[in-house]
Amino acid sequence: MANEVDQMVLSKAQSWLDGNYDEETKKQVKYLMENDPKELVESFYKDLEFGTGGLRGIMGVGSNRMNIYTVGAATQGLSNYLKKSFEGQEVRVAVAHDSRNNSRRFAEDVADIFASNGFTVFLFDALRPTPELSFAIRELNCQSGVVVTASHNPKEYNGYKAYWTDGAQVTAPHDKNIIAEVAKITNVDMVQRGKNKENITILDEKFDEIYLERIHALSLSPDCVKKHHDMKIVYSPMHGAGVRLVPASLKKFGFTNVIMVPEQSVVDGNFPTVESPNPEERKTMAMAIELGAKEGADLVMATDPDSDRIGLALRNKKGEYVLLNGNQTLALLLSYQLTRWAELGKLDGKQYVVKTIVTSQMANTVAEHFGVKCYDCLTGFKYIAKIIRENEGKTQYIGGGEESFGYLAGDYVRDKDAVSACSMAAEAAAWALDTMGLTLYEWLQQLYVKYGFFLEGLVPVVRKGKEGAELIQKMMVDFRANPPKTIVGSKVVKINDFQSLEQLDVLTGEKTPIEQDSSNVLQWFTEDGTTVSVRPSGTEPKIKFYFGVKGELKSVEDYDKVHAELAEKIEAIKKDLNLL
């Protein structure tokens, strides 16, 4: 078997030496063949998979790496599908990129291939937030778009996300159809390049202004911002695409005291100040929090390299900065939007919000309080976008998001948008201070008193290799055959199975259909309000367990005590499910 793999790898590598590849690439392939057999195998043992969202992989030479040839094949496959889908029409596409190494080169190559296929192409002149690409597709009436980014992955990675006409990432049936077209590009000579340069229009700061205007239209409390315009806000773009537009958006809202983290305001695809540029992790936020403490900042914010995820740290009464998880950020922003919409008389029963099924139930409770429908959808922002698309012209989307630090206010974009989320968080802080004399963290605690104290946890279980993948599948089969009857002593009363798309009422045995795309996810709900969701990853050898527990918070003074009790309960659930 190993010999077969070796032969296949050698044969594939040789085809790169014999084929129409540039000399530098051939030189690197030759080097691997002569000096690094292990890396040669990793680079050529398979083709980098074009998944349902696009490409993501380590940069380097070879068929299993991100390079101009794998990006080229993906773009030609997408181009062929666009030609079939919009036969006889002008095809318009937008292209953007983040701060990663090679991102500009890949983006220019994508634009060149699109132009060579006869499309009208809009290419941003430099790095831009991913949500602005989504906005551009809608604003410029494009049929598709691509952003070159690997989001918050480590520096070795780059990626490629494909978008459809509504500015959302591609969903069924287009995702599978594009994958099929990409698979047909078996030769480097099938990729069209170097033609119709005149088809490319460069988008500059003038377009940014249109985007920023649209974000500013979301503002709900301009008078409060006026009074507290000099609130201290520390912001880190994490060496990425938020560097210019997040401060510009805050300024447009009226904030005058935004302090950038200087070391992390340097655009650099090596992300020199962090191990991984992911604002979900406290160590990644450490530099921003440190500057926040030094400056006595009211808010500390950061965005990931493509500026679609927001990290938020708030100061508690002891003066310590608490890094919010994605569920808490969502609860705050959603509560702020709904409260202000209600106060401004804008709620008339025709509005809705959206969250993913693994995101805190607190969002459902808040929405219910305001008489606003809350949709639950599968994990991934493209499913939130799908619900917005299905409701277009019927009801109005206010906001929504997911536990993985993504939020979208307003429907002008169809992906998570940290540029607007940063401005909304700052405005919410000014409003809370002005109307209640509370910091944003104190208001979050008050929300827990009002709606119940919701706390969430997550355990990813990694099982590597072929055996690991089989073990994960077996876990899901076993869970379906023998679901838990109780979780830490509380009866399981409802089971959602998103594979069979059935909801089971455990007490009556009644089954009702779930209106959703099918996905290998299970959810258990208990009598005491606990939720456990089980979801194997589609891209990695892991299975994720999401926990949501709920308690009563009678007063803010009890916050630490109730928090500790709920955290203990999450640990008990892990033990109950043999995850410790």
C-alpha positions as CSV (number, residue, x, y, z in Angstrom):
1,M,0.0,0.0,0.0
2,A,2.8,2.4,1.0
3,N,4.6,1.7,-2.2
4,E,1.4,2.4,-4.2
5,V,1.1,5.7,-2.4
6,D,4.8,6.5,-3.1
7,Q,4.4,5.7,-6.8
8,M,1.3,7.8,-7.1
9,V,3.0,10.7,-5.3
10,L,6.1,10.4,-7.4
11,S,4.1,10.2,-10.6
12,K,2.0,13.3,-9.6
13,A,5.1,15.2,-8.6
14,Q,6.8,14.3,-11.9
15,S,3.7,15.6,-13.8
16,W,4.3,19.0,-12.2
17,L,7.9,18.8,-13.4
18,D,6.8,17.9,-16.9
19,G,3.8,20.2,-17.0
20,N,3.2,23.9,-17.7
21,Y,4.2,25.1,-14.3
22,D,6.6,28.0,-13.5
23,E,10.3,27.4,-13.0
24,E,10.3,28.4,-9.3
25,T,7.5,25.8,-8.6
26,K,9.4,23.1,-10.5
27,K,12.5,23.9,-8.5
28,Q,10.7,23.5,-5.2
29,V,9.1,20.2,-6.3
30,K,12.5,18.9,-7.4
31,Y,13.9,19.9,-4.0
32,L,11.2,18.0,-2.2
33,M,11.8,14.9,-4.4
34,E,15.5,14.9,-3.6
35,N,15.5,16.1,0.1
36,D,12.1,15.8,1.9
37,P,10.1,12.7,1.1
38,K,7.8,13.2,4.0
39,E,6.8,16.7,2.8
40,L,6.6,15.5,-0.8
41,V,3.9,12.9,0.3
42,E,2.0,15.5,2.3
43,S,2.0,17.9,-0.7
44,F,1.0,15.4,-3.4
45,Y,-0.8,12.4,-1.8
46,K,-4.2,13.9,-2.6
47,D,-5.8,17.0,-4.2
48,L,-6.7,19.9,-2.0
49,E,-10.4,19.4,-1.6
50,F,-12.8,22.1,-2.8
51,G,-15.4,21.7,0.0
52,T,-18.9,23.2,0.3
53,G,-17.4,26.6,1.2
54,G,-14.3,26.6,-0.9
55,L,-10.6,25.8,-0.2
56,R,-8.5,25.9,2.9
57,G,-5.0,24.5,3.4
58,I,-1.3,25.0,4.1
59,M,0.5,27.1,1.5
60,G,3.2,25.4,-0.6
61,V,3.8,23.5,-3.9
62,G,1.8,20.5,-4.7
63,S,-1.8,19.3,-5.4
64,N,-2.6,19.2,-1.7
65,R,-1.4,22.8,-1.0
66,M,-2.7,26.3,-1.4
67,N,-0.9,27.8,-4.5
68,I,-1.7,29.6,-7.7
69,Y,-2.4,26.3,-9.4
70,T,-4.9,24.8,-6.9
71,V,-6.5,28.3,-6.6
72,G,-6.5,28.5,-10.4
73,A,-8.3,25.1,-10.8
74,A,-10.9,26.1,-8.2
75,T,-11.5,29.5,-10.0
76,Q,-11.8,27.8,-13.5
77,G,-14.2,25.3,-12.1
78,L,-16.3,28.1,-10.5
79,S,-16.1,30.1,-13.8
80,N,-17.4,27.1,-15.8
81,Y,-20.3,26.7,-13.4
82,L,-21.1,30.4,-13.6
83,K,-21.1,30.2,-17.4
84,K,-23.6,27.3,-17.3
85,S,-25.8,29.0,-14.7
86,F,-26.0,32.4,-16.3
87,E,-25.8,31.5,-20.0
88,G,-26.2,34.4,-22.3
89,Q,-25.9,36.9,-19.5
90,E,-23.1,39.2,-18.4
91,V,-21.4,37.6,-15.4
92,R,-20.1,40.0,-12.8
93,V,-17.8,38.9,-9.9
94,A,-16.1,40.6,-7.0
95,V,-12.7,39.6,-5.5
96,A,-11.2,40.5,-2.1
97,H,-8.5,39.2,0.2
98,D,-7.1,39.5,3.8
99,S,-3.6,40.1,5.1
100,R,-2.2,36.6,4.8
101,N,1.0,35.8,3.0
102,N,0.2,35.3,-0.7
103,S,-3.3,36.6,-0.4
104,R,-2.8,39.5,-2.8
105,R,-1.1,37.3,-5.3
106,F,-3.9,34.7,-5.1
107,A,-6.6,37.4,-5.4
108,E,-5.0,39.0,-8.5
109,D,-4.7,35.5,-10.0
110,V,-8.4,34.8,-9.3
111,A,-9.4,38.2,-10.9
112,D,-7.2,37.4,-13.9
113,I,-8.8,34.0,-14.5
114,F,-12.3,35.5,-14.1
115,A,-11.5,38.2,-16.6
116,S,-9.9,35.7,-19.0
117,N,-13.3,33.8,-18.9
118,G,-15.0,37.0,-20.1
119,F,-16.4,38.1,-16.8
120,T,-16.7,41.7,-15.5
121,V,-14.5,41.7,-12.4
122,F,-14.3,44.1,-9.4
123,L,-11.0,43.7,-7.5
124,F,-10.3,45.6,-4.3
125,D,-7.1,47.6,-4.4
126,A,-5.8,46.1,-1.1
127,L,-6.9,44.0,1.9
128,R,-10.6,44.3,2.9
129,P,-12.9,42.7,5.5
130,T,-14.7,39.6,4.3
131,P,-18.2,41.2,5.0
132,E,-17.3,44.0,2.6
133,L,-16.9,41.4,-0.2
134,S,-20.4,40.1,0.6
135,F,-21.6,43.7,0.5
136,A,-19.9,44.4,-2.8
137,I,-21.6,41.3,-4.5
138,R,-25.0,42.8,-3.6
139,E,-24.2,46.4,-4.2
140,L,-22.6,45.8,-7.6
141,N,-25.2,43.2,-8.8
142,C,-22.7,40.4,-9.1
143,Q,-23.5,36.7,-9.6
144,S,-20.6,35.5,-7.5
145,G,-17.5,36.5,-5.6
146,V,-14.4,35.2,-3.9
147,V,-12.5,36.2,-0.8
148,V,-9.0,34.9,-0.3
149,T,-8.7,34.2,3.5
150,A,-8.2,31.4,6.0
151,S,-10.1,33.3,8.6
152,H,-8.4,32.8,12.1
153,N,-6.3,29.8,11.2
154,P,-2.5,29.8,11.9
155,K,-0.1,31.7,9.5
156,E,0.8,28.6,7.4
157,Y,-2.7,28.5,6.0
158,N,-4.6,30.3,3.3
159,G,-8.1,29.7,1.9
160,Y,-10.7,30.7,-0.6
161,K,-14.4,31.3,0.0
162,A,-16.9,31.3,-2.8
163,Y,-20.1,33.4,-2.6
164,W,-23.3,33.5,-4.6
165,T,-25.6,36.2,-6.0
166,D,-27.2,37.2,-2.7
167,G,-23.7,37.8,-1.1
168,A,-23.9,34.6,1.0
169,Q,-21.5,31.7,0.8
170,V,-22.7,29.1,-1.6
171,T,-25.3,26.6,-0.4
172,A,-27.1,23.6,-2.1
173,P,-27.3,22.8,-4.9
174,H,-24.6,25.3,-6.1
175,D,-22.0,24.0,-3.6
176,K,-22.1,20.4,-4.9
177,N,-22.4,21.6,-8.5
178,I,-19.3,23.8,-8.2
179,I,-17.3,20.9,-6.5
180,A,-18.2,18.7,-9.6
181,E,-17.0,21.4,-12.0
182,V,-13.7,21.9,-10.1
183,A,-13.1,18.2,-10.1
184,K,-13.2,18.3,-14.0
185,I,-10.1,20.7,-14.1
186,T,-7.5,18.0,-14.3
187,N,-4.8,19.9,-16.2
188,V,-3.1,23.2,-15.6
189,D,-3.6,24.1,-19.3
190,M,-7.4,24.0,-18.8
191,V,-7.2,27.2,-16.7
192,Q,-7.7,30.4,-18.7
193,R,-5.2,33.2,-17.9
194,G,-3.7,36.4,-19.2
195,K,-6.7,37.7,-21.2
196,N,-9.1,40.7,-21.0
197,K,-7.2,42.7,-18.4
198,E,-9.6,45.6,-19.3
199,N,-12.4,43.6,-17.7
200,I,-11.0,44.3,-14.2
201,T,-12.2,47.4,-12.3
202,I,-10.3,48.3,-9.1
203,L,-12.4,49.2,-6.1
204,D,-10.9,51.8,-3.8
205,E,-11.8,53.9,-0.7
206,K,-14.7,55.4,-2.5
207,F,-16.5,52.0,-2.3
208,D,-15.6,51.7,1.4
209,E,-17.6,54.9,2.0
210,I,-20.7,53.3,0.6
211,Y,-20.2,50.3,2.9
212,L,-19.5,52.5,5.9
213,E,-22.7,54.5,5.2
214,R,-24.7,51.3,5.2
215,I,-23.3,50.3,8.5
216,H,-23.9,53.7,10.0
217,A,-27.6,53.4,9.0
218,L,-27.8,50.7,11.7
219,S,-27.2,53.3,14.5
220,L,-30.0,53.4,17.1
221,S,-28.7,55.8,19.7
222,P,-26.8,58.7,18.2
223,D,-27.6,61.0,21.1
224,C,-26.1,58.7,23.6
225,V,-22.9,58.4,21.5
226,K,-22.8,62.2,21.3
227,K,-22.8,62.4,25.2
228,H,-20.2,59.6,25.6
229,H,-18.2,60.1,22.4
230,D,-14.9,60.1,24.3
231,M,-15.5,56.6,25.9
232,K,-12.1,54.8,25.8
233,I,-12.1,52.0,23.3
234,V,-9.0,49.8,22.7
235,Y,-9.0,48.0,19.4
236,S,-6.8,45.4,17.8
237,P,-7.1,44.4,14.1
238,M,-4.8,41.4,14.8
239,H,-2.5,42.3,11.9
240,G,-5.5,42.0,9.5
241,A,-8.2,43.6,7.4
242,G,-10.0,45.5,10.1
243,V,-7.1,47.9,10.5
244,R,-8.7,50.8,8.6
245,L,-12.4,50.2,8.4
246,V,-13.2,49.3,12.1
247,P,-11.8,52.6,13.4
248,A,-13.4,54.5,10.4
249,S,-16.8,53.0,11.3
250,L,-16.4,53.9,15.0
251,K,-15.5,57.4,13.9
252,K,-18.5,57.6,11.7
253,F,-20.7,56.6,14.6
254,G,-19.2,59.5,16.6
255,F,-16.5,57.8,18.8
256,T,-13.5,60.0,19.2
257,N,-11.3,58.1,21.6
258,V,-10.3,54.8,19.8
259,I,-6.9,53.6,20.8
260,M,-5.3,51.1,18.5
261,V,-2.9,48.3,19.7
262,P,0.2,49.6,17.8
263,E,2.0,46.3,17.5
264,Q,-1.1,44.6,16.1
265,S,-2.0,47.4,13.7
266,V,0.9,46.4,11.5
267,V,-0.5,44.4,8.5
268,D,1.5,41.2,8.6
269,G,0.5,37.7,7.4
270,N,3.0,36.1,9.8
271,F,0.9,37.4,12.8
272,P,4.1,38.0,14.8
273,T,2.4,38.9,18.1
274,V,0.1,35.8,18.4
275,E,0.4,32.1,18.0
276,S,-2.9,32.0,16.2
277,P,-5.0,35.1,15.3
278,N,-8.2,33.9,16.9
279,P,-10.0,36.4,19.1
280,E,-11.9,33.5,20.8
281,E,-8.7,32.8,22.8
282,R,-7.6,34.9,25.8
283,K,-3.9,34.7,25.0
284,T,-4.6,36.1,21.5
285,M,-6.4,39.0,23.2
286,A,-3.8,39.5,25.8
287,M,-2.0,42.5,24.2
288,A,-5.3,44.3,23.7
289,I,-6.4,43.6,27.2
290,E,-3.1,44.7,28.7
291,L,-3.4,48.0,26.8
292,G,-7.0,48.3,27.9
293,A,-6.0,47.9,31.6
294,K,-3.2,50.5,31.2
295,E,-5.6,53.0,29.5
296,G,-8.6,52.2,31.7
297,A,-10.6,51.4,28.6
298,D,-14.4,50.9,28.8
299,L,-14.3,48.4,25.9
300,V,-11.5,46.2,24.5
301,M,-12.3,44.8,21.0
302,A,-10.4,42.8,18.4
303,T,-11.2,41.3,15.0
304,D,-9.7,38.2,13.3
305,P,-7.6,38.7,10.1
306,D,-10.5,38.9,7.7
307,S,-12.6,40.9,10.2
308,D,-15.7,38.8,10.3
309,R,-15.3,37.6,14.0
310,I,-15.4,40.0,17.0
311,G,-13.6,39.5,20.3
312,L,-15.0,41.6,23.2
313,A,-13.5,42.1,26.7
314,L,-15.4,44.1,29.3
315,R,-14.2,45.4,32.7
316,N,-16.0,44.0,35.8
317,K,-16.4,45.8,39.2
318,K,-12.9,44.5,40.3
319,G,-11.4,46.2,37.3
320,E,-10.5,42.9,35.6
321,Y,-11.2,42.4,31.9
322,V,-13.6,39.5,31.2
323,L,-13.4,38.1,27.7
324,L,-16.9,37.4,26.5
325,N,-17.7,34.2,24.7
326,G,-19.6,34.3,21.4
327,N,-22.9,33.5,23.1
328,Q,-22.5,36.5,25.5
329,T,-21.6,38.9,22.7
330,L,-24.6,37.7,20.7
331,A,-26.9,38.0,23.8
332,L,-25.7,41.6,24.4
333,L,-26.0,42.8,20.8
334,L,-29.3,41.1,20.2
335,S,-30.7,42.5,23.5
336,Y,-29.5,46.0,22.6
337,Q,-31.0,45.9,19.1
338,L,-34.4,44.6,20.2
339,T,-34.6,46.9,23.2
340,R,-34.0,50.0,21.0
341,W,-36.2,48.8,18.2
342,A,-39.0,48.4,20.9
343,E,-38.3,51.8,22.4
344,L,-38.3,53.5,18.9
345,G,-41.7,51.8,18.1
346,K,-40.2,49.8,15.2
347,L,-41.5,46.4,16.3
348,D,-44.8,45.4,14.7
349,G,-44.6,41.6,14.7
350,K,-43.0,41.4,11.3
351,Q,-39.4,41.2,12.5
352,Y,-37.3,38.2,13.3
353,V,-33.8,37.2,14.5
354,V,-31.7,34.1,13.8
355,K,-29.2,31.9,15.7
356,T,-27.6,28.6,15.0
357,I,-28.8,25.4,16.8
358,V,-25.6,25.2,18.9
359,T,-25.9,28.8,20.1
360,S,-27.3,29.9,23.5
361,Q,-31.0,29.5,24.1
362,M,-30.8,32.9,25.8
363,A,-31.3,34.4,22.3
364,N,-34.7,32.6,22.0
365,T,-35.8,33.8,25.4
366,V,-34.9,37.4,24.6
367,A,-36.7,37.3,21.3
368,E,-39.8,35.8,22.9
369,H,-39.8,38.6,25.4
370,F,-40.1,41.1,22.6
371,G,-42.6,39.1,20.6
372,V,-40.0,38.6,17.8
373,K,-39.7,35.2,16.0
374,C,-36.3,33.5,16.6
375,Y,-35.2,31.0,13.9
376,D,-32.7,28.3,14.7
377,C,-30.6,27.1,11.8
378,L,-27.6,24.8,11.2
379,T,-24.1,25.8,12.1
380,G,-22.5,28.2,9.6
381,F,-23.4,31.7,8.6
382,K,-24.6,30.6,5.1
383,Y,-27.6,29.0,6.8
384,I,-28.4,32.3,8.6
385,A,-28.1,34.0,5.1
386,K,-30.5,31.3,3.7
387,I,-33.2,32.2,6.2
388,I,-32.8,35.9,5.4
389,R,-33.1,35.0,1.7
390,E,-36.2,33.0,2.3
391,N,-37.9,35.8,4.2
392,E,-36.9,38.6,1.9
393,G,-39.9,40.9,1.1
394,K,-42.0,39.2,3.7
395,T,-40.5,39.9,7.2
396,Q,-37.6,42.0,8.4
397,Y,-34.3,40.6,9.7
398,I,-33.0,42.6,12.8
399,G,-29.8,40.6,13.8
400,G,-28.4,37.3,14.6
401,G,-25.3,35.2,14.9
402,E,-23.5,32.1,16.2
403,E,-21.5,31.1,19.2
404,S,-18.2,31.1,17.2
405,F,-18.0,34.9,17.6
406,G,-19.9,35.9,14.5
407,Y,-22.7,38.5,14.5
408,L,-24.7,40.4,11.8
409,A,-26.9,43.4,12.4
410,G,-29.0,44.2,9.3
411,D,-29.2,42.4,6.0
412,Y,-27.1,44.6,3.7
413,V,-24.4,41.9,4.1
414,R,-25.0,38.1,4.1
415,D,-22.1,37.0,6.3
416,K,-20.9,37.8,9.8
417,D,-19.6,41.3,10.0
418,A,-17.2,42.4,12.8
419,V,-17.0,45.9,11.4
420,S,-20.6,46.6,12.2
421,A,-20.5,44.4,15.3
422,C,-17.7,46.6,16.8
423,S,-19.7,49.8,16.2
424,M,-22.9,48.3,17.6
425,A,-21.0,47.1,20.7
426,A,-19.6,50.5,21.3
427,E,-23.0,52.2,20.8
428,A,-24.6,49.7,23.2
429,A,-22.0,50.6,25.8
430,A,-22.7,54.4,25.3
431,W,-26.5,53.7,25.5
432,A,-26.2,51.6,28.7
433,L,-24.0,54.2,30.4
434,D,-26.3,57.1,29.3
435,T,-29.7,55.5,30.1
436,M,-28.9,53.3,33.1
437,G,-25.5,54.4,34.4
438,L,-24.3,50.8,33.8
439,T,-21.2,49.5,32.0
440,L,-21.9,46.9,29.3
441,Y,-20.7,44.1,31.6
442,E,-23.1,45.3,34.4
443,W,-25.9,45.4,31.9
444,L,-25.1,41.8,30.8
445,Q,-25.4,40.7,34.4
446,Q,-28.8,42.6,34.7
447,L,-29.9,40.7,31.5
448,Y,-29.1,37.4,33.4
449,V,-31.3,38.5,36.3
450,K,-34.1,39.3,33.8
451,Y,-34.0,36.3,31.5
452,G,-32.2,33.7,33.5
453,F,-28.5,32.9,33.8
454,F,-27.4,31.0,30.7
455,L,-23.9,29.5,30.6
456,E,-22.4,27.5,27.8
457,G,-19.5,25.1,27.4
458,L,-17.8,23.2,24.5
459,V,-15.7,20.0,24.4
460,P,-14.0,19.0,21.1
461,V,-13.1,15.3,21.1
462,V,-10.3,14.6,18.5
463,R,-9.9,11.1,17.1
464,K,-7.3,11.0,14.3
465,G,-6.9,8.8,11.2
466,K,-9.3,6.4,9.5
467,E,-10.0,4.6,12.9
468,G,-10.8,7.9,14.5
469,A,-13.3,8.8,11.7
470,E,-15.0,5.4,12.1
471,L,-15.1,5.8,15.9
472,I,-16.8,9.2,15.6
473,Q,-19.4,7.6,13.2
474,K,-19.9,4.8,15.7
475,M,-20.5,7.3,18.6
476,M,-23.3,9.0,16.6
477,V,-24.9,5.6,15.7
478,D,-24.7,4.6,19.4
479,F,-26.2,8.0,20.6
480,R,-29.1,7.5,18.1
481,A,-29.7,3.9,19.3
482,N,-29.3,4.6,23.0
483,P,-29.8,8.3,23.8
484,P,-29.3,9.3,27.5
485,K,-32.5,9.1,29.5
486,T,-31.2,11.7,32.0
487,I,-28.4,14.2,32.1
488,V,-27.1,15.0,35.6
489,G,-30.3,13.7,37.1
490,S,-32.7,15.8,34.9
491,K,-35.0,13.9,32.5
492,V,-34.3,14.2,28.7
493,V,-37.7,15.4,27.4
494,K,-36.9,16.3,23.8
495,I,-34.5,15.0,21.1
496,N,-33.8,16.8,17.9
497,D,-32.2,14.6,15.2
498,F,-31.1,16.8,12.3
499,Q,-30.1,13.8,10.2
500,S,-33.6,12.3,10.1
501,L,-35.1,15.8,10.6
502,E,-37.4,14.6,13.4
503,Q,-38.1,16.1,16.8
504,L,-39.0,13.5,19.4
505,D,-41.2,14.3,22.4
506,V,-39.7,11.7,24.8
507,L,-42.7,11.8,27.2
508,T,-45.4,11.2,24.5
509,G,-43.4,9.5,21.8
510,E,-44.8,12.0,19.3
511,K,-42.5,12.9,16.4
512,T,-42.7,16.1,14.4
513,P,-40.7,17.1,11.3
514,I,-37.9,19.6,11.6
515,E,-37.8,22.1,8.7
516,Q,-34.1,22.3,8.1
517,D,-31.3,21.0,5.8
518,S,-30.2,17.6,6.9
519,S,-27.0,17.4,9.0
520,N,-25.4,14.8,11.3
521,V,-26.3,16.6,14.5
522,L,-28.1,15.5,17.7
523,Q,-29.6,17.6,20.4
524,W,-31.0,16.6,23.8
525,F,-33.1,18.9,26.0
526,T,-33.8,18.2,29.6
527,E,-36.5,19.1,32.1
528,D,-34.3,21.7,33.8
529,G,-33.5,23.6,30.6
530,T,-30.1,21.9,29.9
531,T,-29.2,21.5,26.2
532,V,-26.5,19.2,24.8
533,S,-25.7,19.2,21.1
534,V,-23.4,16.7,19.4
535,R,-21.9,17.5,16.1
536,P,-19.1,15.8,14.2
537,S,-16.9,18.2,12.2
538,G,-17.3,18.0,8.4
539,T,-13.6,19.0,7.9
540,E,-11.6,17.7,10.8
541,P,-11.3,14.4,12.7
542,K,-13.3,15.7,15.7
543,I,-16.7,15.6,17.3
544,K,-17.9,18.6,19.2
545,F,-20.1,18.6,22.3
546,Y,-21.9,21.9,23.1
547,F,-23.5,22.4,26.5
548,G,-26.0,25.0,27.6
549,V,-27.2,25.2,31.2
550,K,-29.6,27.6,32.9
551,G,-30.0,28.9,36.4
552,E,-31.8,31.6,38.3
553,L,-29.9,34.8,39.2
554,K,-32.0,36.7,41.8
555,S,-29.6,39.6,42.0
556,V,-26.2,40.7,40.5
557,E,-24.6,40.2,44.0
558,D,-25.1,36.4,43.5
559,Y,-23.4,36.4,40.0
560,D,-20.1,34.7,41.0
561,K,-21.9,32.1,43.1
562,V,-24.4,31.1,40.4
563,H,-21.7,31.2,37.7
564,A,-19.6,28.8,39.8
565,E,-22.7,26.5,40.3
566,L,-23.4,26.5,36.5
567,A,-19.8,25.9,35.6
568,E,-19.8,23.0,38.0
569,K,-22.9,21.6,36.4
570,I,-21.2,21.7,32.9
571,E,-18.3,19.7,34.4
572,A,-20.8,17.2,35.8
573,I,-22.4,16.8,32.3
574,K,-19.0,16.1,30.8
575,K,-18.4,13.4,33.4
576,D,-21.9,12.0,32.8
577,L,-21.2,11.7,29.1
578,N,-17.7,10.2,29.8
579,L,-15.9,13.2,28.2
580,L,-13.5,13.8,31.1
